[in-house]
Every structure is written in structure tokens, then in C-alpha cells.
């Protein structure tokens, strides 16, 4: 086994647990989303928290799948599969990073 396998394999259960947390907790887990927890309580009621939790759950499932394919590729073929998986994951991760809360949560506004 190479280091690329382990670098991807360690994130698969982490992302899986987070997807499970957002799936089980539903709208209560929206408070775990970065930026949303810093909004005032009066402002939080104006957002669809159930949809936010569902989107986060799906995002973690996609990330888990990418790392699973990276681990499998590193195990079966070459360690560069892990590098490709991390590159894909980084693009997807930074696509979701917003410095402005209004921009980040605009689509969830009720």
C-alpha cells in the first residue's frame, strides 16, 4: 500500500460520518455550517435550514466518493490517482468557499 491510498482512505470515513450527521440531524445541523452559525438568531429563521443540511449531506457524499475513487485508484493502479482525487476535491471545496455570508446563503433565503 502506498501513501496515496492512505491519504484518501482516511478521509472516506470522515466525510461519511459528516454526511450521516447532516442526514440524521436534518435542519438542526444547519448550525454546523460555517458562516451560518455566525448569523444572528433572528436572521437564521429566514433561511431554509432543511435544504441547507441536505445540500451539505450531498456535498460530503460527493467528496467521500471522490476520495474513495482516489483510494481505489492508488491501491489498484498508481499513487497519482490520489493526487488527482485531491486536485478534484480541492476544486470542489474552493468552489463552495464564500467570504460573504449573503452570497453563500442567498439560494437558501425563504
C-alpha positions as CSV (number, residue, x, y, z in Angstrom):
1,X,0.0,0.0,0.0
2,X,1.3,3.4,-0.8
3,X,0.9,6.7,1.0
4,X,-1.6,8.0,-1.6
5,X,-4.0,5.2,-0.7
6,X,-3.9,6.1,3.0
7,X,-4.2,9.9,2.3
8,X,-7.5,9.2,0.5
9,X,-8.7,6.3,2.6
10,X,-8.5,8.3,5.9
11,X,-10.9,10.9,4.5
12,X,-13.6,8.4,3.3
13,X,-15.0,7.6,6.8
14,X,-14.6,11.2,7.9
15,X,-16.7,12.5,5.0
16,X,-19.1,9.6,5.5
17,X,-19.7,10.4,9.2
18,X,-20.3,14.1,8.4
19,X,-22.8,13.1,5.7
20,X,-24.5,10.8,8.2
21,X,-24.6,13.6,10.8
22,X,-26.3,16.0,8.3
23,X,-28.6,13.3,7.1
24,X,-29.8,12.3,10.6
25,X,-29.8,15.8,12.2
26,X,-31.7,17.4,9.3
27,X,-32.4,21.1,9.9
28,X,-30.8,21.1,13.4
29,X,-27.4,20.5,11.9
30,X,-27.5,23.7,9.8
31,X,-25.8,25.4,12.7
32,X,-22.7,23.4,11.9
33,X,-22.3,25.1,8.5
34,X,-19.5,27.7,8.6
35,X,-20.8,31.2,8.4
36,X,-24.4,30.3,9.2
37,X,-23.6,29.9,12.8
38,X,-22.3,33.4,13.0
39,X,-25.6,34.9,11.8
40,X,-27.9,36.4,14.5
41,X,-30.7,34.0,15.6
42,X,-33.3,36.5,14.2
43,X,-31.7,36.2,10.8
44,X,-31.4,32.4,10.7
45,X,-35.2,31.9,10.6
46,X,-35.2,33.4,7.1
47,X,-33.3,30.5,5.6
48,X,-34.3,27.0,4.5
49,X,-32.2,25.1,7.0
50,X,-33.5,21.7,5.9
51,X,-32.3,22.3,2.3
52,X,-29.0,23.6,3.6
53,X,-28.5,20.4,5.6
54,X,-29.5,18.2,2.6
55,X,-27.1,20.1,0.4
56,X,-24.2,19.6,2.9
57,X,-25.0,15.9,3.2
58,X,-24.9,15.6,-0.6
59,X,-21.7,17.6,-0.8
60,X,-20.0,15.3,1.8
61,X,-21.2,12.2,-0.1
62,X,-19.7,13.5,-3.3
63,X,-16.4,14.3,-1.5
64,X,-16.4,10.8,0.0
65,X,-16.9,9.3,-3.4
66,X,-14.1,11.2,-4.9
67,X,-11.7,10.1,-2.2
68,X,-13.0,6.5,-2.4
69,X,-12.1,6.5,-6.1
70,X,-8.8,8.1,-5.3
71,X,-8.0,5.4,-2.7
72,X,-9.1,2.6,-5.1
73,X,-7.0,4.1,-7.9
74,X,-4.0,4.4,-5.7
75,X,-4.4,0.9,-4.5
76,X,-5.0,-0.7,-7.8
77,X,-3.0,1.4,-10.2
78,X,-0.8,4.3,-9.1
79,X,-0.4,6.7,-6.3
80,X,-1.0,9.5,-8.7
81,X,-4.7,8.6,-8.5
82,X,-4.7,10.1,-5.0
83,X,-3.1,13.3,-6.3
84,X,-5.9,13.5,-8.9
85,X,-8.5,12.9,-6.3
86,X,-7.1,15.7,-4.1
87,X,-7.0,18.0,-7.1
88,X,-10.7,17.3,-7.9
89,X,-11.6,17.7,-4.2
90,X,-9.8,21.0,-3.9
91,X,-11.6,22.4,-6.9
92,X,-14.9,21.3,-5.5
93,X,-14.0,22.6,-2.0
94,X,-12.9,26.1,-3.1
95,X,-15.9,26.4,-5.4
96,X,-18.1,26.3,-2.2
97,X,-16.0,28.8,-0.2
98,X,-17.5,32.2,0.1
99,X,-16.2,35.1,2.1
100,X,-19.6,36.9,2.1
101,X,-22.4,35.2,4.0
102,X,-25.1,36.8,1.8
103,X,-23.5,35.3,-1.3
104,X,-23.1,31.9,0.4
105,X,-26.6,31.5,1.6
106,X,-28.6,33.5,-1.0
107,X,-30.1,30.4,-2.6
108,X,-31.5,29.3,0.8
109,X,-33.3,32.5,1.6
110,X,-37.1,32.0,2.2
